[in-house]
Amino acid sequence: MARLLQAPPKFHLSEWDIANKMQCASTESQKSRSERMIAESRRLRDEIEKTTQKTQSDVNKKIAQRQDEIKFWKQELDNKLEQIVHETEVLLTFKTRLEKALESCKEPLDVAQKCLLSRQRRAGIDLVHDEVEQELVKEAEVLQGVIALLERTLEQTNEQIRLNRSAKYNLEMDLKDKFTALTIDDYCASLTNNTPDIRYADNALKIEGNFVSPEDWIDFSNMNVEKAEKQRNNSLALRALIDGILSQTASDMRKQRETVNVVFRNRVKEVKDAKNKLETLLAMVMDETASQEKNIAALKKAIADKEGPVKVAQTRLEARNHRPNVELCYDTVQYRLTSEVQEITKNIQRQDTLAQAETELKALSRRQLSLEEEIQVKENTLYIDEVLCMQMRESVSINNF
């Protein structure tokens, strides 16, 4: 109890003085350290502020540059899209021309084949493999070749239209992505430190999706532009080819059509000339037949006219043969009567030309029948060539496609 009541130990004055000095020194030291920290903090804040502002300014510049890059490629893609769309529309008109050209080839081919079929109905010697038939066959071959060429060209055109549309699709998809990216970057460019809807994003630094390098990004759009340009150039070349094909095929068809028409006209003229000659020959034969008929009639009359004299002479000879005995003399009368009978008989026999004349008349009749049949053949040929074929061909016109 006595110890608890014992007074605490007292310090010497020197100790007190030292303690005060130490407090002062410690406080001054702490104050100096605090001031240095405050100064360092201020410097660090200023440095961070400047760095942050500089970095943000640099980011803003980068965003602006990126916006310009996107706008540049977007413009390139827009221009190329407009070109490929226009080229595809023009190519579609060429496709329509090809389809019309194909359709217009059907009638000339049908007419050529009908002409060939109709000319098979020519008769007799007129069923000849003449120049008309040769040119008609050639015309059918030309038309079939033109149709085959136009069909191949139409297939090529359809494929080119498909490729153009594929390039257009790629450009549109790229443009759509560019528009989205530009919208996002426009939004980013509009953000400031005072924008209300800025926020912390925990996963902002986490890389998601398949990021590509700037070089790959440029290459992708450049590739789409180059592909579109390539297809556009191919389409331009194809249009030039189609123009040439349509012009050349129309020219070839017109040329062959005119060739066929010329040989048709020539052949019709030849057949008409042949028919006229046959008709002239027929008229000549008919005249000759009439003359021969008159000749036969005259021969028959001449023979008939000799019946009286020959009967008289023969009756006289037969009567004088009955003279009696020595009166049966071969006198001048007997001699002359015998001579008369022989003469008349000989003259009648000389008129055996009647049989020959009748034979000639029959030959003339056969010739007349043959000529009439041949004229019928020529008339049939003229009807087929001039009426059926040439009139049918007049309805066909070949225009530029």
C-alpha positions as CSV (number, residue, x, y, z in Angstrom):
1,M,0.0,0.0,0.0
2,A,2.9,2.3,0.9
3,R,4.5,1.5,-2.6
4,L,1.3,2.5,-4.4
5,L,1.3,5.8,-2.7
6,Q,5.0,6.4,-3.7
7,A,5.4,9.5,-6.0
8,P,6.5,8.9,-9.7
9,P,10.1,9.5,-10.5
10,K,11.0,13.0,-11.5
11,F,13.1,14.0,-14.5
12,H,16.0,16.3,-14.5
13,L,15.6,19.7,-16.1
14,S,18.1,18.8,-18.7
15,E,16.0,15.8,-19.6
16,W,13.0,17.9,-20.0
17,D,14.9,20.3,-22.2
18,I,16.2,17.5,-24.3
19,A,12.7,16.1,-24.7
20,N,11.4,19.5,-25.8
21,K,14.1,19.9,-28.3
22,M,13.6,16.4,-29.7
23,Q,9.8,17.1,-30.1
24,C,10.7,20.3,-32.0
25,A,13.2,18.5,-34.2
26,S,10.9,15.6,-34.8
27,T,8.0,17.9,-35.7
28,E,10.2,20.0,-38.0
29,S,11.4,16.8,-39.7
30,Q,7.9,15.5,-40.1
31,K,6.8,18.9,-41.4
32,S,9.6,18.9,-44.0
33,R,8.7,15.4,-45.1
34,S,5.1,16.3,-45.4
35,E,6.0,19.5,-47.4
36,R,8.2,17.4,-49.7
37,M,5.3,14.9,-50.2
38,I,2.9,17.7,-50.9
39,A,5.2,19.2,-53.5
40,E,5.9,15.7,-55.0
41,S,2.2,15.0,-55.1
42,R,1.5,18.3,-56.8
43,R,4.2,17.7,-59.3
44,L,2.9,14.2,-59.9
45,R,-0.7,15.4,-60.3
46,D,0.5,18.0,-62.8
47,E,2.5,15.4,-64.7
48,I,-0.4,12.9,-64.7
49,E,-2.8,15.6,-65.8
50,K,-0.6,16.6,-68.6
51,T,0.1,13.0,-69.6
52,T,-3.6,12.2,-69.4
53,Q,-4.6,15.2,-71.5
54,K,-1.8,14.5,-74.0
55,T,-2.8,10.9,-74.2
56,Q,-6.5,11.7,-74.5
57,S,-5.7,14.3,-77.2
58,D,-3.6,11.8,-79.0
59,V,-6.4,9.3,-78.8
60,N,-8.8,11.9,-80.1
61,K,-6.5,12.5,-83.0
62,K,-6.2,8.8,-83.7
63,I,-10.0,8.5,-83.6
64,A,-10.2,11.4,-86.1
65,Q,-7.6,9.8,-88.3
66,R,-9.5,6.5,-88.1
67,Q,-12.7,8.3,-89.0
68,D,-11.0,9.8,-92.1
69,E,-9.6,6.3,-93.0
70,I,-13.0,4.7,-92.7
71,K,-14.6,7.6,-94.7
72,F,-12.0,7.2,-97.4
73,W,-12.5,3.5,-97.8
74,K,-16.3,4.0,-97.5
75,Q,-16.1,6.5,-100.4
76,E,-14.0,4.1,-102.4
77,L,-16.5,1.3,-101.7
78,D,-19.5,3.6,-102.5
79,N,-17.9,4.6,-105.8
80,K,-17.1,1.0,-106.8
81,L,-20.6,-0.1,-105.7
82,E,-22.2,2.5,-107.8
83,Q,-20.0,1.5,-110.8
84,I,-20.7,-2.2,-110.4
85,V,-24.5,-1.6,-110.0
86,H,-24.6,0.5,-113.1
87,E,-22.5,-2.0,-115.1
88,T,-24.8,-4.8,-114.0
89,E,-27.9,-2.9,-115.1
90,V,-26.3,-2.2,-118.5
91,L,-25.2,-5.9,-118.8
92,L,-28.8,-6.9,-118.0
93,T,-29.9,-4.9,-121.1
94,F,-27.4,-6.8,-123.2
95,K,-28.8,-10.0,-121.8
96,T,-32.2,-8.9,-123.0
97,R,-30.7,-8.2,-126.4
98,L,-29.2,-11.7,-126.5
99,E,-32.6,-13.2,-125.5
100,K,-34.4,-11.2,-128.2
101,A,-31.7,-12.2,-130.8
102,L,-32.2,-15.9,-129.8
103,E,-35.9,-15.6,-130.2
104,S,-35.6,-13.8,-133.5
105,C,-33.5,-16.7,-134.9
106,K,-36.3,-19.2,-134.5
107,E,-38.5,-18.0,-137.3
108,P,-35.7,-17.8,-140.0
109,L,-34.5,-21.3,-139.0
110,D,-38.1,-22.6,-139.1
111,V,-38.6,-21.0,-142.6
112,A,-35.4,-22.5,-143.9
113,Q,-36.3,-25.9,-142.7
114,K,-39.8,-25.6,-144.1
115,C,-38.4,-24.6,-147.4
116,L,-36.1,-27.7,-147.4
117,L,-39.1,-29.8,-146.5
118,S,-41.3,-28.3,-149.1
119,R,-38.7,-28.7,-151.9
120,Q,-38.7,-32.4,-151.1
121,R,-42.1,-32.5,-152.9
122,R,-40.5,-31.5,-156.2
123,A,-41.2,-34.2,-158.8
124,G,-39.2,-36.1,-161.4
125,I,-35.9,-34.6,-162.6
126,D,-36.7,-31.4,-160.7
127,L,-35.9,-33.2,-157.4
128,V,-32.3,-32.1,-157.8
129,H,-29.7,-31.1,-155.3
130,D,-29.4,-27.6,-156.8
131,E,-27.7,-24.5,-155.6
132,V,-30.9,-23.4,-153.8
133,E,-30.9,-26.5,-151.7
134,Q,-27.1,-26.2,-151.0
135,E,-27.6,-22.6,-149.8
136,L,-30.7,-23.5,-147.8
137,V,-28.8,-26.2,-146.0
138,K,-26.0,-23.7,-145.4
139,E,-28.5,-21.1,-144.1
140,A,-29.9,-23.7,-141.7
141,E,-26.4,-24.5,-140.5
142,V,-25.5,-20.7,-140.1
143,L,-28.7,-20.2,-138.1
144,Q,-28.0,-23.2,-135.9
145,G,-24.5,-22.0,-135.4
146,V,-25.7,-18.5,-134.5
147,I,-28.2,-20.0,-132.0
148,A,-25.5,-22.1,-130.4
149,L,-23.2,-19.1,-130.1
150,L,-25.9,-16.9,-128.7
151,E,-26.8,-19.6,-126.1
152,R,-23.2,-19.9,-125.0
153,T,-22.9,-16.1,-124.8
154,L,-26.1,-15.9,-122.8
155,E,-24.8,-18.5,-120.3
156,Q,-21.5,-16.5,-120.1
157,T,-23.6,-13.3,-119.5
158,N,-25.7,-14.9,-116.8
159,E,-22.5,-16.1,-115.0
160,Q,-21.0,-12.6,-115.3
161,I,-24.1,-11.0,-113.8
162,R,-23.9,-13.5,-111.0
163,L,-20.2,-12.5,-110.4
164,N,-21.1,-8.8,-110.5
165,R,-23.9,-9.4,-108.0
166,S,-21.4,-11.3,-105.8
167,A,-19.0,-8.4,-105.9
168,K,-21.9,-6.0,-105.2
169,Y,-22.8,-8.1,-102.1
170,N,-19.3,-8.1,-100.8
171,L,-19.1,-4.3,-101.2
172,E,-22.5,-3.8,-99.5
173,M,-21.4,-6.0,-96.5
174,D,-18.1,-4.1,-96.2
175,L,-20.0,-0.8,-96.5
176,K,-22.4,-1.9,-93.8
177,D,-19.5,-2.8,-91.5
178,K,-17.8,0.5,-92.3
179,F,-21.0,2.4,-91.5
180,T,-21.3,0.6,-88.2
181,A,-17.6,1.2,-87.4
182,L,-17.9,4.9,-88.4
183,T,-21.0,5.3,-86.2
184,I,-19.2,3.8,-83.3
185,D,-16.1,5.9,-83.8
186,D,-18.3,9.0,-84.2
187,Y,-19.8,8.2,-80.9
188,C,-16.4,7.7,-79.4
189,A,-15.2,11.0,-80.8
190,S,-18.2,12.8,-79.2
191,L,-17.4,11.5,-75.7
192,T,-15.7,14.0,-73.3
193,N,-14.8,13.8,-69.6
194,N,-18.1,15.5,-68.9
195,T,-20.4,13.3,-71.0
196,P,-23.2,12.0,-68.7
197,D,-23.2,8.3,-69.9
198,I,-19.5,7.6,-69.5
199,R,-18.9,4.7,-67.1
200,Y,-16.3,2.2,-65.9
201,A,-16.1,-1.0,-68.0
202,D,-14.5,-3.9,-66.1
203,N,-13.9,-5.9,-69.3
204,A,-12.8,-3.0,-71.5
205,L,-9.2,-4.2,-71.8
206,K,-10.3,-7.8,-72.4
207,I,-9.7,-8.7,-76.1
208,E,-12.8,-10.2,-77.5
209,G,-13.5,-11.3,-81.1
210,N,-11.1,-11.8,-83.9
211,F,-9.1,-8.6,-84.1
212,V,-7.2,-8.0,-87.4
213,S,-4.2,-5.8,-88.1
214,P,-4.6,-2.4,-89.8
215,E,-2.9,-3.9,-92.8
216,D,-5.4,-6.8,-93.0
217,W,-8.2,-4.3,-92.6
218,I,-6.9,-2.3,-95.6
219,D,-6.2,-5.4,-97.6
220,F,-9.8,-6.7,-97.0
221,S,-11.5,-3.5,-98.4
222,N,-8.9,-3.2,-101.1
223,M,-9.5,-6.8,-102.1
224,N,-13.2,-6.1,-102.3
225,V,-12.6,-3.0,-104.5
226,E,-10.2,-4.9,-106.7
227,K,-12.5,-7.8,-107.2
228,A,-15.4,-5.4,-108.1
229,E,-13.1,-3.6,-110.5
230,K,-12.0,-6.9,-112.1
231,Q,-15.6,-8.0,-112.5
232,R,-16.5,-4.6,-113.9
233,N,-13.7,-4.8,-116.5
234,N,-14.7,-8.4,-117.3
235,S,-18.3,-7.1,-117.8
236,L,-17.1,-4.3,-120.0
237,A,-15.1,-6.7,-122.1
238,L,-18.1,-9.1,-122.3
239,R,-20.4,-6.3,-123.4
240,A,-17.9,-5.4,-126.2
241,L,-17.9,-9.1,-127.2
242,I,-21.7,-9.3,-127.2
243,D,-21.9,-6.2,-129.3
244,G,-19.5,-7.7,-131.8
245,I,-21.3,-11.1,-131.8
246,L,-24.7,-9.5,-132.3
247,S,-23.5,-7.3,-135.1
248,Q,-21.6,-10.1,-136.8
249,T,-24.3,-12.7,-136.5
250,A,-27.0,-10.4,-137.8
251,S,-24.7,-9.5,-140.7
252,D,-24.0,-13.2,-141.4
253,M,-27.7,-14.1,-141.3
254,R,-28.6,-11.2,-143.6
255,K,-25.9,-12.1,-146.0
256,Q,-26.9,-15.8,-146.2
257,R,-30.6,-14.9,-146.4
258,E,-29.9,-12.6,-149.4
259,T,-27.7,-15.3,-151.0
260,V,-30.5,-17.8,-150.7
261,N,-33.0,-15.3,-152.1
262,V,-30.7,-14.6,-155.0
263,V,-30.3,-18.3,-155.9
264,F,-34.0,-18.8,-155.4
265,R,-34.8,-16.0,-157.9
266,N,-32.2,-17.4,-160.3
267,R,-33.6,-20.9,-160.0
268,V,-37.1,-19.7,-160.5
269,K,-36.0,-17.9,-163.6
270,E,-34.2,-21.0,-164.8
271,V,-37.3,-23.2,-164.2
272,K,-39.5,-20.6,-166.0
273,D,-37.1,-20.5,-168.9
274,A,-37.1,-24.3,-169.1
275,K,-40.9,-24.3,-168.8
276,N,-41.2,-21.7,-171.6
277,K,-38.9,-23.8,-173.8
278,L,-41.0,-26.9,-173.0
279,E,-44.2,-25.0,-173.9
280,T,-42.6,-23.9,-177.1
281,L,-41.6,-27.5,-177.9
282,L,-45.1,-28.6,-176.9
283,A,-46.7,-26.1,-179.3
284,M,-44.2,-27.3,-182.0
285,V,-45.1,-30.9,-181.4
286,M,-48.8,-30.2,-181.4
287,D,-48.4,-28.4,-184.8
288,E,-46.3,-31.2,-186.1
289,T,-49.0,-33.7,-184.9
290,A,-51.6,-31.8,-186.7
291,S,-49.5,-31.8,-189.9
292,Q,-48.8,-35.5,-189.5
293,E,-52.5,-36.2,-189.0
294,K,-53.2,-34.2,-192.3
295,N,-50.4,-36.2,-194.0
296,I,-51.9,-39.5,-192.9
297,A,-55.3,-38.4,-194.1
298,A,-53.8,-37.4,-197.4
299,L,-52.0,-40.7,-197.7
300,K,-55.1,-42.7,-196.9
301,K,-57.0,-40.6,-199.5
302,A,-54.3,-41.2,-202.1
303,I,-54.4,-44.9,-201.5
304,A,-58.2,-44.8,-201.7
305,D,-58.1,-42.9,-205.0
306,K,-55.9,-45.6,-206.5
307,E,-58.5,-48.4,-205.9
308,G,-60.5,-47.5,-209.1
309,P,-57.6,-47.5,-211.6
310,V,-56.1,-50.7,-210.2
311,K,-59.4,-52.5,-210.3
312,V,-60.0,-51.4,-213.9
313,A,-56.6,-52.5,-215.0
314,Q,-56.8,-55.8,-213.1
315,T,-60.4,-56.4,-214.5
316,R,-59.1,-55.8,-218.0
317,L,-56.2,-58.1,-217.6
318,E,-58.4,-60.8,-216.1
319,A,-60.9,-60.4,-219.1
320,R,-58.2,-60.5,-221.8
321,N,-56.9,-63.7,-220.2
322,H,-60.0,-65.3,-221.6
323,R,-59.2,-64.6,-225.3
324,P,-59.4,-67.8,-227.3
325,N,-56.5,-69.6,-228.9
326,V,-54.1,-67.5,-230.9
327,E,-55.9,-64.4,-229.8
328,L,-54.3,-64.8,-226.4
329,C,-51.5,-62.6,-227.6
330,Y,-49.0,-60.6,-225.4
331,D,-49.7,-57.5,-227.5
332,T,-49.0,-53.9,-226.7
333,V,-52.3,-53.7,-224.8
334,Q,-51.4,-56.6,-222.7
335,Y,-48.0,-55.2,-222.1
336,R,-49.3,-51.8,-221.2
337,L,-52.0,-53.2,-218.9
338,T,-49.4,-55.3,-217.1
339,S,-47.2,-52.3,-216.8
340,E,-50.1,-50.2,-215.5
341,V,-51.0,-52.7,-212.8
342,Q,-47.3,-53.0,-211.8
343,E,-46.9,-49.2,-211.8
344,I,-50.1,-48.6,-209.7
345,T,-49.1,-51.5,-207.3
346,K,-45.6,-50.0,-207.0
347,N,-47.0,-46.6,-206.3
348,I,-49.4,-47.9,-203.7
349,Q,-46.5,-49.8,-202.1
350,R,-44.5,-46.6,-202.1
351,Q,-47.2,-45.2,-199.9
352,D,-46.3,-47.6,-197.2
353,T,-45.0,-44.4,-195.5
354,L,-48.6,-44.4,-194.1
355,A,-47.4,-46.9,-191.4
356,Q,-44.3,-44.9,-190.8
357,A,-46.4,-41.7,-190.6
358,E,-48.7,-43.4,-188.1
359,T,-45.7,-44.5,-186.1
360,E,-44.4,-41.0,-186.1
361,L,-47.8,-39.8,-185.0
362,K,-47.7,-42.1,-182.1
363,A,-44.2,-40.9,-181.2
364,L,-45.4,-37.3,-181.4
365,S,-48.3,-38.2,-179.1
366,R,-45.8,-39.8,-176.6
367,R,-43.6,-36.7,-176.9
368,Q,-46.6,-34.5,-176.3
369,L,-47.5,-36.4,-173.2
370,S,-43.9,-36.4,-172.0
371,L,-43.7,-32.6,-172.5
372,E,-47.0,-32.0,-170.8
373,E,-45.9,-34.1,-167.8
374,E,-42.6,-32.2,-167.7
375,I,-44.4,-28.9,-167.8
376,Q,-46.5,-30.1,-164.9
377,V,-43.3,-30.9,-163.1
378,K,-42.0,-27.4,-163.8
379,E,-45.3,-25.8,-162.6
380,N,-45.1,-27.8,-159.4
381,T,-41.5,-26.7,-158.9
382,L,-42.5,-23.1,-159.5
383,Y,-45.4,-23.3,-157.1
384,I,-43.1,-24.7,-154.4
385,D,-40.2,-22.3,-155.0
386,E,-42.0,-19.1,-156.0
387,V,-45.3,-19.3,-154.2
388,L,-44.6,-21.4,-151.1
389,C,-40.9,-20.8,-150.3
390,M,-40.2,-17.2,-151.6
391,Q,-43.4,-15.8,-150.2
392,M,-42.8,-17.5,-146.9
393,R,-39.3,-16.0,-146.9
394,E,-40.6,-12.5,-147.6
395,S,-42.2,-12.5,-144.1
396,V,-38.8,-12.9,-142.5
397,S,-36.8,-9.8,-141.6
398,I,-33.4,-9.8,-139.9
399,N,-32.7,-6.6,-138.0
400,N,-29.9,-5.5,-135.8
401,F,-30.2,-7.0,-132.3
